[in-house]
Structure formats: C-alpha cells, structure tokens
Amino acid sequence: MTAKNPKFAPFDNEADVVEIGRLALENRLDRITVSGDLDLTADKAGLEQARLLHDLLGKVVASLEAKDLPDHLPPPEVKTVANPFG
C-alpha cells in the first residue's frame, strides 16, 4: 500500500506493507519490519515523505506504549518443510 495517509494498524495483521520511496514498513503480529532506504530531500516531496514516516512511526510507538510488553520476544519459530519441487 502506498498512500499519502495509509491506514496502517501496527501489529494488527500479517499483510499490510507501506512504501515510502524505497523504504518498506511491513506489518506483522509481533513486529514491524523496516527495510530499504529513503532519501529525505530538502524539498516539498521530502517533507511529505518525512511527515508520512513520522506519522507511521508515531502509530507504532503509540501501539507499543498501549501494550504490556515483555522484556524480549523469543526468536520466531522456524519450520523446515519438504521441497515441493523435488
């Protein structure tokens, strides 16, 4: 999802992805993955991107502050599956 004001509910699902330039914020139930890069340029476009990033990270912080958080999450469970192609 790429939008000026995306509907992004942190930790709400395993599907939402917001892209700002080449930076992606991927929603998960137990984490938000941030990957890529973003040049915040000193122009109106850079300001718009900075505001969007600020808004999204503010939502992440607010969501975390509203939870009773553990000190650390356990590592994700990794499952090995058979190769379906051979």
For each residue, the residues with C-beta under 8 A, 3 or more apart:
1: 6 7 8 16 17 18 19
2: 6 18 19 20
3: 6 18
4: 48 52
5: 52 55
6: 1 2 3 16 18 52 56
7: 1
8: 1 16 18 25 27 56 59
9: 12 13 16 27 59 63
10: 27 32 59 60 63 64
11: 27 28 29 30 31 32 63
12: 9 16 27 29
13: 9 16 27 29
14: 27 28 29
15: 27
16: 1 6 8 9 12 13 26 27
17: 1 24 25 26 27
18: 1 2 3 6 8 24 25 56
19: 1 2 22 23 24 25 36
20: 2 23 25 38 49 52 53 56
21: 36 37 38 39 49
22: 19 36 37 38
23: 19 20 34 35 36 37 38 53
24: 17 18 19 33 34 35 36
25: 8 17 18 19 20 32 33 34 56
26: 16 17 32 33 34 35
27: 8 9 10 11 12 13 14 15 16 17 32
28: 11 14 31 32 33
29: 11 12 13 14
30: 11 73 76
31: 11 28 73
32: 10 11 25 26 27 28 60
33: 24 25 26 28
34: 23 24 25 26
35: 23 24 26
36: 19 21 22 23 24
37: 21 22 23
38: 20 21 22 23 49 53
39: 21 46
40: 46 49 50 53
41: 45 46
42: 46
43: 46 47
44: 47 48
45: 41 48 49
46: 39 40 41 42 43 49 50
47: 43 44 50 51
48: 4 44 45 51 52
49: 20 21 38 40 45 46 52 53
50: 40 46 47 53 54
51: 47 48 54 55
52: 4 5 6 20 48 49 55 56
53: 20 23 38 40 49 50 56 57
54: 50 51 57 58
55: 5 51 52 58 59
56: 6 8 18 20 25 52 53 59 60
57: 53 54 60 61
58: 54 55 61 62
59: 8 9 10 55 56 62 63
60: 10 32 56 57 63 64
61: 57 58 64 65
62: 58 59 65 66
63: 9 10 11 59 60 66 67
64: 10 60 61 67 69
65: 61 62
66: 62 63
67: 63 64
68:
69: 64
70: 73
71:
72:
73: 30 31 70
74:
75: 78
76: 30
77:
78: 75
79:
80:
81: 84
82:
83: 86
84: 81
85:
86: 83
